[in-house]
Amino acid sequence: MEGLVNLRKHCCCLYQMPSSLLQLLAYDSDSDEEQGNDYCEKHHSRLPLPEALKCVETEHVEDDPTLHDGRSRSFPHKRGNWTSLIYIPYKETISVDHLFDQLYDICSPGIRLIKVKEPHVSLTKTFVLLYHWIKEFHLSIKEKLKVLDSYEICFDGIEVYCNEDQSRTFLGLTVGMGKTEIASSVQLFDECLKEYRLEPFYEEGSFHMSIAWCHGNKKTEVKEKLLIKKSIIDILSDKSAFSISVNAYVFKTGFKEFILNLQ
């Protein structure tokens, strides 16, 4: 009789016990028998990695200047950082090809010019975004551009520039008509960059499109050679050959490109 009472008390205790604790006791009772099979089953049933995260750079990248005309990276490669830029794209024309040939001949043999593969007008400095910032940044700049209409720009001269680390010298076509619209765009982009504590565009930036470059700081030498030849002025006098209809900008970050259409 006493044994039956104890059994009833034990059953009542189990009934009042929380379900989570009961599951734990059940797990402990058979874990020794099924540990191997249970581990394999759990190991193979893990959730797959989301596609968005598969794009995040995970490999260490060694900079090899020999693969890109001796140029070095402006930013060291760091996992999760995406090098970015906003610019006006330019579809190459015969006029620009002819102008490059003229510049190459003027600078030779002392200075070897290299043609810029993708000419464009920069609207920001090159900056770095963290991967999880990209979507929100893209939406932010799209919203800002809703107030801007399409416009025309025209190149009216040629200027020589040197980058900040003095590693390369550039020859660029300077923007004449269209400066006001570009300046308004830069101001909008600077506001977005400020939200992410990123550097704005140059305070006294010269809007231009680089078409040729050479190694090192050769700014003085190139300018001296250009002063001797006046034929370039005649080439640039054809305004229709050196103009762009600006209907969209490009936001490039890592290997991704987003088209930013204007109104």
Secondary structure, 3 states (H helix, E strand, C coil): CHHHHHHHHHHHHHHHCCHHHHHHHHHHHHHHHHHHHHHHHHHHCCCCCCHHHHCCCCCCCCCCHHHCCCCCCCCCCCCCEEEEEEEEECCCCHHHHHHHHHHHHHHCCCCCCEECCCCEEECCCCEEEEHHHHHHHHHHHHHHHHHCCCEEEEEEEEEEEECCCCCEEEEEEEECCCHHHHHHHHHHHHHHHHHCCCCCCCCCCCCEEEEEEEECCCHHHHHHHHHHCCHHHHHHCCHHHHEEEECEEEEEECCEEEEEECC
